[in-house]
Structures are given as structure tokens and as C-alpha cells.
């Protein structure tokens, strides 16, 4: 075995995204995009989330795409978000907003509705919502 073949044989290849991740279990790119867009549609259209929607930059095209990329990463899919924006650092990215417990509840309301409308695997949906609730609670920075 030549030296270049030796190095090729020991070089670690980037592992493929596992098909057991929530990203694939809920249906991959199309379903994650549907979830992200449905989340923003609910936020826009449901009066319960009026205050939450008001703090989002308009139009929401860019934030929808960024949220889709983040959700893809968070669910174990492609790491395009991290390649484009670096580490998510969610709490620090949200510090410029006053995130109250009420806004967190509105966020979870929208996500709960979107998740139940788009994810067929209900136990998985509930597991993801539990994790997202903890994450959303961590974003609270104002009483």
C-alpha cells in the first residue's frame, strides 16, 4: 500500500446524518420546512401570538429560512445552519429581545400547534415539544 493510499484509508470521513434522528423520523427536509413555515403561519394568523409576531422582523422570509436551518440542525439533520451562522448560541442571539414568560408561552403555543399539524409520530412530537419547552424556558430573560 502506497503512502497516499494509507492516509486515505485512515482519514476519517464525515459521518452521514443518521436516519434514526428526529429529522428523518419526522420526514426529512420537506417536513421540517413545513413545520418551520407552519409555525410562522400560526404566529402570524393566531391572535394569541400577536405580541410574539410583532417582535419578529418583517417580512419573515429570511427568519423563516434561518429557523428552518436551525430546526434541521437541532433535529439531527444537515448542519447548514452552523456552516452559515456558526454555533447557534441561542440565548445570546435572543438577548436583544425582552423574552418574557408570556412570550415563551406564545412561542410554545405556536410550536405545539405546528408540531401536531405536521408530525405524524405523536410520541416523537411530544418528546420534541418537551425538549423545546426546556429550550424556550432558557430563552426567558425578562420577568
Secondary structure as GFF3:
##gff-version 3
##sequence-region A 1 143
A	DSSP	alpha_helix	3	10	.	.	.	ID=ss1
A	DSSP	alpha_helix	22	25	.	.	.	ID=ss2
A	DSSP	alpha_helix	28	45	.	.	.	ID=ss3
A	DSSP	three_ten_helix	47	49	.	.	.	ID=ss4
A	DSSP	alpha_helix	50	54	.	.	.	ID=ss5
A	DSSP	alpha_helix	61	74	.	.	.	ID=ss6
A	DSSP	alpha_helix	80	85	.	.	.	ID=ss7
A	DSSP	alpha_helix	90	94	.	.	.	ID=ss8
A	DSSP	alpha_helix	101	118	.	.	.	ID=ss9
A	DSSP	alpha_helix	122	139	.	.	.	ID=ss10
###
